[in-house]
Amino acid sequence: MDYVGALPKEIQLIQTFAAAITVDSPHQEAAKKLIDYLSSSKASGPIQRSGMNLVR
């Protein structure tokens, strides 16, 4: 599937995603690395090409 553009605002579903690491997570370092990557400039291209907008 190729992304060809955004839907009109009248029918577009906007969802906001957030990330957090719980205190008792057994994989805190891996979670931090994932969050760091997803918020990096390295991930911005794939995120935008998939049709999502960057928040930062």
All heavy atoms as TSV, in Angstrom:
chain	resi	resn	atom	element	x	y	z
A	1	MET	N	N	0.844	-1.153	0.000
A	1	MET	CA	C	0.000	0.000	0.000
A	1	MET	C	C	0.899	1.228	0.000
A	1	MET	O	O	1.864	1.309	0.748
A	1	MET	CB	C	-0.881	-0.040	1.253
A	1	MET	CG	C	-1.847	1.084	1.324
A	1	MET	SD	S	-2.899	1.097	2.816
A	1	MET	CE	C	-3.562	-0.509	2.851
A	2	ASP	N	N	0.572	2.196	-0.837
A	2	ASP	CA	C	1.297	3.462	-0.885
A	2	ASP	C	C	0.435	4.564	-0.298
A	2	ASP	O	O	-0.765	4.638	-0.559
A	2	ASP	CB	C	1.658	3.833	-2.330
A	2	ASP	CG	C	2.662	2.887	-2.937
A	2	ASP	OD1	O	3.518	2.380	-2.185
A	2	ASP	OD2	O	2.597	2.642	-4.149
A	3	TYR	N	N	1.062	5.403	0.486
A	3	TYR	CA	C	0.373	6.554	1.064
A	3	TYR	C	C	0.311	7.642	0.001
A	3	TYR	O	O	1.322	8.051	-0.546
A	3	TYR	CB	C	1.133	7.048	2.305
A	3	TYR	CG	C	0.572	8.315	2.884
A	3	TYR	CD1	C	-0.648	8.319	3.539
A	3	TYR	CD2	C	1.255	9.515	2.762
A	3	TYR	CE1	C	-1.173	9.469	4.067
A	3	TYR	CE2	C	0.732	10.688	3.297
A	3	TYR	CZ	C	-0.475	10.652	3.946
A	3	TYR	OH	O	-0.985	11.804	4.462
A	4	VAL	N	N	-0.888	8.088	-0.344
A	4	VAL	CA	C	-1.028	9.100	-1.394
A	4	VAL	C	C	-1.457	10.457	-0.863
A	4	VAL	O	O	-1.455	11.431	-1.607
A	4	VAL	CB	C	-2.013	8.635	-2.491
A	4	VAL	CG1	C	-1.470	7.419	-3.209
A	4	VAL	CG2	C	-3.388	8.333	-1.914
A	5	GLY	N	N	-1.824	10.548	0.390
A	5	GLY	CA	C	-2.179	11.846	0.949
A	5	GLY	C	C	-3.162	11.701	2.096
A	5	GLY	O	O	-3.727	10.641	2.338
A	6	ALA	N	N	-3.342	12.803	2.787
A	6	ALA	CA	C	-4.240	12.827	3.946
A	6	ALA	C	C	-5.700	12.853	3.504
A	6	ALA	O	O	-6.028	13.345	2.424
A	6	ALA	CB	C	-3.949	14.058	4.800
A	7	LEU	N	N	-6.556	12.305	4.344
A	7	LEU	CA	C	-7.992	12.385	4.119
A	7	LEU	C	C	-8.463	13.802	4.431
A	7	LEU	O	O	-7.826	14.515	5.213
A	7	LEU	CB	C	-8.723	11.399	5.034
A	7	LEU	CG	C	-8.459	9.920	4.790
A	7	LEU	CD1	C	-9.076	9.092	5.910
A	7	LEU	CD2	C	-8.984	9.486	3.449
A	8	PRO	N	N	-9.594	14.210	3.872
A	8	PRO	CA	C	-10.138	15.523	4.232
A	8	PRO	C	C	-10.383	15.608	5.739
A	8	PRO	O	O	-10.741	14.613	6.383
A	8	PRO	CB	C	-11.462	15.586	3.460
A	8	PRO	CG	C	-11.302	14.612	2.342
A	8	PRO	CD	C	-10.407	13.531	2.866
A	9	LYS	N	N	-10.198	16.778	6.300
A	9	LYS	CA	C	-10.323	16.962	7.754
A	9	LYS	C	C	-11.675	16.502	8.288
A	9	LYS	O	O	-11.782	16.059	9.418
A	9	LYS	CB	C	-10.090	18.425	8.129
A	9	LYS	CG	C	-8.651	18.832	7.999
A	9	LYS	CD	C	-8.426	20.244	8.473
A	9	LYS	CE	C	-6.952	20.571	8.294
A	9	LYS	NZ	N	-6.608	21.862	8.843
A	10	GLU	N	N	-12.732	16.594	7.465
A	10	GLU	CA	C	-14.074	16.216	7.915
A	10	GLU	C	C	-14.176	14.721	8.232
A	10	GLU	O	O	-15.016	14.319	9.037
A	10	GLU	CB	C	-15.123	16.575	6.856
A	10	GLU	CG	C	-15.202	18.053	6.513
A	10	GLU	CD	C	-14.105	18.489	5.535
A	10	GLU	OE1	O	-13.676	17.686	4.698
A	10	GLU	OE2	O	-13.683	19.656	5.630
A	11	ILE	N	N	-13.356	13.893	7.611
A	11	ILE	CA	C	-13.440	12.449	7.836
A	11	ILE	C	C	-12.157	11.852	8.423
A	11	ILE	O	O	-12.090	10.664	8.668
A	11	ILE	CB	C	-13.817	11.696	6.544
A	11	ILE	CG1	C	-12.772	11.919	5.451
A	11	ILE	CG2	C	-15.207	12.091	6.071
A	11	ILE	CD1	C	-12.970	11.058	4.222
A	12	GLN	N	N	-11.168	12.683	8.657
A	12	GLN	CA	C	-9.884	12.216	9.180
A	12	GLN	C	C	-10.013	11.884	10.670
A	12	GLN	O	O	-10.584	12.641	11.439
A	12	GLN	CB	C	-8.820	13.289	8.983
A	12	GLN	CG	C	-7.450	12.931	9.512
A	12	GLN	CD	C	-6.785	11.817	8.736
A	12	GLN	OE1	O	-6.996	10.662	9.048
A	12	GLN	NE2	N	-5.985	12.175	7.752
A	13	LEU	N	N	-9.518	10.727	11.057
A	13	LEU	CA	C	-9.475	10.341	12.458
A	13	LEU	C	C	-8.093	10.675	12.994
A	13	LEU	O	O	-7.094	10.169	12.502
A	13	LEU	CB	C	-9.739	8.838	12.611
A	13	LEU	CG	C	-9.551	8.256	14.008
A	13	LEU	CD1	C	-10.544	8.855	14.996
A	13	LEU	CD2	C	-9.671	6.741	13.966
A	14	ILE	N	N	-8.035	11.562	13.969
A	14	ILE	CA	C	-6.764	11.967	14.561
A	14	ILE	C	C	-6.556	11.183	15.847
A	14	ILE	O	O	-7.410	11.181	16.730
A	14	ILE	CB	C	-6.736	13.488	14.869
A	14	ILE	CG1	C	-7.004	14.303	13.618
A	14	ILE	CG2	C	-5.423	13.877	15.529
A	14	ILE	CD1	C	-5.954	14.177	12.543
A	15	GLN	N	N	-5.412	10.509	15.948
A	15	GLN	CA	C	-5.059	9.789	17.158
A	15	GLN	C	C	-3.682	10.256	17.605
A	15	GLN	O	O	-2.791	10.419	16.784
A	15	GLN	CB	C	-5.032	8.287	16.919
A	15	GLN	CG	C	-6.398	7.728	16.588
A	15	GLN	CD	C	-6.355	6.229	16.372
A	15	GLN	OE1	O	-5.410	5.695	15.838
A	15	GLN	NE2	N	-7.405	5.559	16.815
A	16	THR	N	N	-3.523	10.449	18.890
A	16	THR	CA	C	-2.246	10.866	19.446
A	16	THR	C	C	-1.672	9.689	20.234
A	16	THR	O	O	-2.382	9.054	21.014
A	16	THR	CB	C	-2.432	12.077	20.372
A	16	THR	OG1	O	-3.024	13.135	19.618
A	16	THR	CG2	C	-1.104	12.550	20.919
A	17	PHE	N	N	-0.393	9.410	20.013
A	17	PHE	CA	C	0.272	8.314	20.700
A	17	PHE	C	C	1.270	8.883	21.704
A	17	PHE	O	O	1.871	9.914	21.479
A	17	PHE	CB	C	1.015	7.424	19.693
A	17	PHE	CG	C	0.092	6.696	18.767
A	17	PHE	CD1	C	-0.299	7.257	17.569
A	17	PHE	CD2	C	-0.392	5.436	19.104
A	17	PHE	CE1	C	-1.152	6.579	16.708
A	17	PHE	CE2	C	-1.246	4.759	18.258
A	17	PHE	CZ	C	-1.630	5.334	17.062
A	18	ALA	N	N	1.424	8.188	22.804
A	18	ALA	CA	C	2.387	8.569	23.836
A	18	ALA	C	C	3.118	7.314	24.295
A	18	ALA	O	O	2.654	6.196	24.080
A	18	ALA	CB	C	1.671	9.222	25.014
A	19	ALA	N	N	4.260	7.501	24.908
A	19	ALA	CA	C	5.043	6.376	25.416
A	19	ALA	C	C	5.488	6.667	26.840
A	19	ALA	O	O	5.737	7.811	27.194
A	19	ALA	CB	C	6.259	6.146	24.534
A	20	ALA	N	N	5.580	5.599	27.617
A	20	ALA	CA	C	6.043	5.722	28.998
A	20	ALA	C	C	6.705	4.416	29.405
A	20	ALA	O	O	6.459	3.376	28.808
A	20	ALA	CB	C	4.873	6.022	29.924
A	21	ILE	N	N	7.528	4.497	30.403
A	21	ILE	CA	C	8.190	3.323	30.952
A	21	ILE	C	C	7.737	3.188	32.402
A	21	ILE	O	O	7.935	4.105	33.201
A	21	ILE	CB	C	9.729	3.463	30.883
A	21	ILE	CG1	C	10.176	3.715	29.442
A	21	ILE	CG2	C	10.395	2.220	31.451
A	21	ILE	CD1	C	11.626	4.120	29.314
A	22	THR	N	N	7.154	2.062	32.724
A	22	THR	CA	C	6.698	1.870	34.096
A	22	THR	C	C	7.880	1.558	35.007
A	22	THR	O	O	8.897	1.022	34.561
A	22	THR	CB	C	5.659	0.735	34.195
A	22	THR	OG1	O	6.259	-0.478	33.739
A	22	THR	CG2	C	4.432	1.044	33.361
A	23	VAL	N	N	7.740	1.896	36.253
A	23	VAL	CA	C	8.814	1.726	37.226
A	23	VAL	C	C	9.236	0.261	37.356
A	23	VAL	O	O	10.413	-0.045	37.475
A	23	VAL	CB	C	8.374	2.279	38.609
A	23	VAL	CG1	C	9.409	1.976	39.665
A	23	VAL	CG2	C	8.121	3.765	38.525
A	24	ASP	N	N	8.279	-0.649	37.301
A	24	ASP	CA	C	8.605	-2.064	37.498
A	24	ASP	C	C	8.815	-2.830	36.187
A	24	ASP	O	O	8.824	-4.058	36.179
A	24	ASP	CB	C	7.539	-2.743	38.359
A	24	ASP	CG	C	6.152	-2.669	37.739
A	24	ASP	OD1	O	5.959	-1.883	36.787
A	24	ASP	OD2	O	5.258	-3.390	38.206
A	25	SER	N	N	8.998	-2.120	35.089
A	25	SER	CA	C	9.235	-2.777	33.799
A	25	SER	C	C	10.543	-3.569	33.843
A	25	SER	O	O	11.572	-3.052	34.258
A	25	SER	CB	C	9.318	-1.740	32.684
A	25	SER	OG	O	9.746	-2.357	31.480
A	26	PRO	N	N	10.517	-4.823	33.380
A	26	PRO	CA	C	11.752	-5.609	33.373
A	26	PRO	C	C	12.689	-5.240	32.218
A	26	PRO	O	O	13.812	-5.701	32.166
A	26	PRO	CB	C	11.251	-7.049	33.232
A	26	PRO	CG	C	9.961	-6.924	32.530
A	26	PRO	CD	C	9.376	-5.622	32.990
A	27	HIS	N	N	12.211	-4.387	31.311
A	27	HIS	CA	C	12.995	-4.030	30.123
A	27	HIS	C	C	13.100	-2.507	29.968
A	27	HIS	O	O	12.883	-1.961	28.894
A	27	HIS	CB	C	12.360	-4.633	28.872
A	27	HIS	CG	C	12.151	-6.113	28.972
A	27	HIS	ND1	N	13.187	-7.017	28.897
A	27	HIS	CD2	C	11.036	-6.831	29.177
A	27	HIS	CE1	C	12.714	-8.234	29.033
A	27	HIS	NE2	N	11.403	-8.152	29.212
A	28	GLN	N	N	13.453	-1.838	31.032
A	28	GLN	CA	C	13.486	-0.379	31.020
A	28	GLN	C	C	14.482	0.178	30.002
A	28	GLN	O	O	14.178	1.145	29.309
A	28	GLN	CB	C	13.793	0.160	32.415
A	28	GLN	CG	C	12.634	-0.027	33.363
A	28	GLN	CD	C	12.838	0.678	34.676
A	28	GLN	OE1	O	13.691	1.539	34.827
A	28	GLN	NE2	N	12.021	0.319	35.658
A	29	GLU	N	N	15.651	-0.411	29.911
A	29	GLU	CA	C	16.668	0.103	28.980
A	29	GLU	C	C	16.222	-0.084	27.534
A	29	GLU	O	O	16.382	0.823	26.707
A	29	GLU	CB	C	18.017	-0.583	29.218
A	29	GLU	CG	C	19.162	0.066	28.477
A	29	GLU	CD	C	19.354	1.554	28.797
A	29	GLU	OE1	O	19.146	1.961	29.950
A	29	GLU	OE2	O	19.708	2.308	27.864
A	30	ALA	N	N	15.631	-1.228	27.209
A	30	ALA	CA	C	15.135	-1.462	25.849
A	30	ALA	C	C	13.995	-0.494	25.525
A	30	ALA	O	O	13.923	0.039	24.410
A	30	ALA	CB	C	14.674	-2.908	25.702
A	31	ALA	N	N	13.118	-0.249	26.488
A	31	ALA	CA	C	12.015	0.688	26.287
A	31	ALA	C	C	12.543	2.104	26.047
A	31	ALA	O	O	12.056	2.816	25.165
A	31	ALA	CB	C	11.078	0.669	27.492
A	32	LYS	N	N	13.554	2.500	26.811
A	32	LYS	CA	C	14.147	3.824	26.628
A	32	LYS	C	C	14.758	3.946	25.230
A	32	LYS	O	O	14.597	4.971	24.564
A	32	LYS	CB	C	15.195	4.098	27.693
A	32	LYS	CG	C	15.817	5.480	27.568
A	32	LYS	CD	C	16.800	5.757	28.673
A	32	LYS	CE	C	17.450	7.099	28.607
A	32	LYS	NZ	N	17.444	7.848	27.387
A	33	LYS	N	N	15.448	2.909	24.775
A	33	LYS	CA	C	16.045	2.940	23.435
A	33	LYS	C	C	14.973	3.061	22.359
A	33	LYS	O	O	15.144	3.803	21.386
A	33	LYS	CB	C	16.895	1.696	23.204
A	33	LYS	CG	C	18.195	1.710	23.964
A	33	LYS	CD	C	19.008	0.451	23.695
A	33	LYS	CE	C	20.296	0.456	24.495
A	33	LYS	NZ	N	21.113	-0.721	24.236
A	34	LEU	N	N	13.870	2.341	22.510
A	34	LEU	CA	C	12.785	2.427	21.536
A	34	LEU	C	C	12.181	3.829	21.511
A	34	LEU	O	O	11.993	4.416	20.445
A	34	LEU	CB	C	11.702	1.391	21.841
A	34	LEU	CG	C	10.472	1.452	20.936
A	34	LEU	CD1	C	10.841	1.199	19.480
A	34	LEU	CD2	C	9.416	0.469	21.402
A	35	ILE	N	N	11.912	4.378	22.678
A	35	ILE	CA	C	11.346	5.735	22.752
A	35	ILE	C	C	12.321	6.751	22.170
A	35	ILE	O	O	11.926	7.647	21.422
A	35	ILE	CB	C	10.963	6.082	24.201
A	35	ILE	CG1	C	9.791	5.210	24.650
A	35	ILE	CG2	C	10.613	7.568	24.338
A	35	ILE	CD1	C	9.497	5.272	26.135
A	36	ASP	N	N	13.602	6.609	22.484
A	36	ASP	CA	C	14.611	7.513	21.927
A	36	ASP	C	C	14.634	7.439	20.406
A	36	ASP	O	O	14.715	8.458	19.723
A	36	ASP	CB	C	16.001	7.195	22.484
A	36	ASP	CG	C	16.172	7.608	23.930
A	36	ASP	OD1	O	15.336	8.384	24.440
A	36	ASP	OD2	O	17.145	7.134	24.561
A	37	TYR	N	N	14.563	6.217	19.865
A	37	TYR	CA	C	14.576	6.069	18.411
A	37	TYR	C	C	13.326	6.691	17.785
A	37	TYR	O	O	13.417	7.447	16.818
A	37	TYR	CB	C	14.666	4.591	17.994
A	37	TYR	CG	C	14.433	4.424	16.521
A	37	TYR	CD1	C	15.410	4.804	15.599
A	37	TYR	CD2	C	13.234	3.940	16.028
A	37	TYR	CE1	C	15.189	4.702	14.242
A	37	TYR	CE2	C	13.009	3.832	14.684
A	37	TYR	CZ	C	13.990	4.211	13.787
A	37	TYR	OH	O	13.753	4.121	12.434
A	38	LEU	N	N	12.154	6.372	18.335
A	38	LEU	CA	C	10.909	6.877	17.751
A	38	LEU	C	C	10.805	8.400	17.814
A	38	LEU	O	O	10.091	9.006	17.010
A	38	LEU	CB	C	9.702	6.236	18.441
A	38	LEU	CG	C	9.517	4.741	18.166
A	38	LEU	CD1	C	8.393	4.192	19.016
A	38	LEU	CD2	C	9.264	4.488	16.685
A	39	SER	N	N	11.523	9.028	18.739
A	39	SER	CA	C	11.490	10.485	18.837
A	39	SER	C	C	12.706	11.133	18.163
A	39	SER	O	O	12.891	12.346	18.258
A	39	SER	CB	C	11.390	10.921	20.298
A	39	SER	OG	O	12.514	10.471	21.033
A	40	SER	N	N	13.511	10.341	17.468
A	40	SER	CA	C	14.714	10.870	16.823
A	40	SER	C	C	14.437	11.324	15.390
A	40	SER	O	O	13.424	10.960	14.778
A	40	SER	CB	C	15.812	9.793	16.795
A	40	SER	OG	O	15.495	8.796	15.837
A	41	SER	N	N	15.360	12.100	14.856
A	41	SER	CA	C	15.236	12.532	13.461
A	41	SER	C	C	15.374	11.353	12.501
A	41	SER	O	O	14.853	11.388	11.392
A	41	SER	CB	C	16.283	13.607	13.146
A	41	SER	OG	O	17.582	13.091	13.341
A	42	LYS	N	N	16.035	10.297	12.937
A	42	LYS	CA	C	16.199	9.095	12.113
A	42	LYS	C	C	14.848	8.443	11.805
A	42	LYS	O	O	14.649	7.876	10.735
A	42	LYS	CB	C	17.108	8.105	12.849
A	42	LYS	CG	C	17.655	7.004	12.027
A	42	LYS	CD	C	18.608	6.176	12.880
A	42	LYS	CE	C	19.554	5.391	12.029
A	42	LYS	NZ	N	20.478	4.585	12.827
A	43	ALA	N	N	13.922	8.516	12.721
A	43	ALA	CA	C	12.603	7.906	12.551
A	43	ALA	C	C	11.600	8.849	11.895
A	43	ALA	O	O	10.532	8.416	11.467
A	43	ALA	CB	C	12.058	7.448	13.896
A	44	SER	N	N	11.924	10.130	11.787
A	44	SER	CA	C	10.944	11.094	11.275
A	44	SER	C	C	10.540	10.809	9.828
A	44	SER	O	O	9.372	10.954	9.477
A	44	SER	CB	C	11.460	12.519	11.421
A	44	SER	OG	O	12.609	12.722	10.617
A	45	GLY	N	N	11.472	10.387	8.997
A	45	GLY	CA	C	11.141	10.079	7.601
A	45	GLY	C	C	10.130	8.955	7.480
A	45	GLY	O	O	9.069	9.128	6.849
A	46	PRO	N	N	10.415	7.780	8.059
A	46	PRO	CA	C	9.439	6.691	7.987
A	46	PRO	C	C	8.083	7.051	8.604
A	46	PRO	O	O	7.043	6.644	8.099
A	46	PRO	CB	C	10.108	5.558	8.775
A	46	PRO	CG	C	11.567	5.840	8.678
A	46	PRO	CD	C	11.682	7.334	8.651
A	47	ILE	N	N	8.104	7.807	9.681
A	47	ILE	CA	C	6.847	8.213	10.314
A	47	ILE	C	C	6.025	9.060	9.355
A	47	ILE	O	O	4.836	8.822	9.139
A	47	ILE	CB	C	7.121	8.967	11.638
A	47	ILE	CG1	C	7.651	7.989	12.693
A	47	ILE	CG2	C	5.863	9.687	12.140
A	47	ILE	CD1	C	8.171	8.655	13.952
A	48	GLN	N	N	6.646	10.054	8.745
A	48	GLN	CA	C	5.922	10.938	7.825
A	48	GLN	C	C	5.507	10.209	6.548
A	48	GLN	O	O	4.423	10.447	6.030
A	48	GLN	CB	C	6.768	12.170	7.511
A	48	GLN	CG	C	6.909	13.066	8.720
A	48	GLN	CD	C	7.820	14.245	8.457
A	48	GLN	OE1	O	8.934	14.069	7.972
A	48	GLN	NE2	N	7.351	15.420	8.790
A	49	ARG	N	N	6.337	9.303	6.037
A	49	ARG	CA	C	5.981	8.551	4.832
A	49	ARG	C	C	4.797	7.611	5.054
A	49	ARG	O	O	4.132	7.231	4.110
A	49	ARG	CB	C	7.192	7.777	4.304
A	49	ARG	CG	C	8.205	8.664	3.601
A	49	ARG	CD	C	9.231	7.848	2.838
A	49	ARG	NE	N	10.041	6.979	3.685
A	49	ARG	CZ	C	11.118	7.355	4.358
A	49	ARG	NH1	N	11.529	8.620	4.287
A	49	ARG	NH2	N	11.801	6.489	5.087
A	50	SER	N	N	4.557	7.268	6.299
A	50	SER	CA	C	3.418	6.407	6.607
A	50	SER	C	C	2.126	7.216	6.818
A	50	SER	O	O	1.089	6.653	7.119
A	50	SER	CB	C	3.696	5.543	7.832
A	50	SER	OG	O	3.742	6.334	8.994
A	51	GLY	N	N	2.222	8.524	6.693
A	51	GLY	CA	C	1.047	9.381	6.792
A	51	GLY	C	C	0.819	10.011	8.138
A	51	GLY	O	O	-0.198	10.661	8.355
A	52	MET	N	N	1.749	9.814	9.071
A	52	MET	CA	C	1.586	10.409	10.389
A	52	MET	C	C	2.323	11.744	10.469
A	52	MET	O	O	3.284	11.963	9.744
A	52	MET	CB	C	2.117	9.463	11.464
A	52	MET	CG	C	1.311	8.191	11.570
A	52	MET	SD	S	1.822	7.123	12.947
A	52	MET	CE	C	3.240	6.313	12.198
A	53	ASN	N	N	1.839	12.616	11.325
A	53	ASN	CA	C	2.481	13.908	11.560
A	53	ASN	C	C	3.370	13.827	12.791
A	53	ASN	O	O	3.042	13.125	13.744
A	53	ASN	CB	C	1.428	15.011	11.771
A	53	ASN	CG	C	0.599	15.238	10.543
A	53	ASN	OD1	O	1.089	15.133	9.430
A	53	ASN	ND2	N	-0.667	15.515	10.747
A	54	LEU	N	N	4.456	14.551	12.765
A	54	LEU	CA	C	5.340	14.614	13.920
A	54	LEU	C	C	4.797	15.636	14.914
A	54	LEU	O	O	4.324	16.700	14.524
A	54	LEU	CB	C	6.750	15.018	13.495
A	54	LEU	CG	C	7.438	14.077	12.520
A	54	LEU	CD1	C	8.756	14.661	12.061
A	54	LEU	CD2	C	7.660	12.720	13.155
A	55	VAL	N	N	4.875	15.309	16.192
A	55	VAL	CA	C	4.392	16.223	17.227
A	55	VAL	C	C	5.493	17.155	17.664
A	55	VAL	O	O	5.294	18.322	17.890
A	55	VAL	CB	C	3.829	15.433	18.438
A	55	VAL	CG1	C	3.418	16.376	19.544
A	55	VAL	CG2	C	2.666	14.588	17.988
A	56	ARG	N	N	6.695	16.628	17.773
A	56	ARG	CA	C	7.816	17.447	18.236
A	56	ARG	C	C	8.291	18.360	17.164
A	56	ARG	O	O	8.343	18.130	16.039
A	56	ARG	CB	C	8.969	16.569	18.676
A	56	ARG	CG	C	8.710	15.917	19.977
A	56	ARG	CD	C	9.952	15.226	20.435
A	56	ARG	NE	N	9.704	14.648	21.731
A	56	ARG	CZ	C	10.621	14.075	22.427
A	56	ARG	NH1	N	11.836	13.981	21.987
A	56	ARG	NH2	N	10.342	13.576	23.594
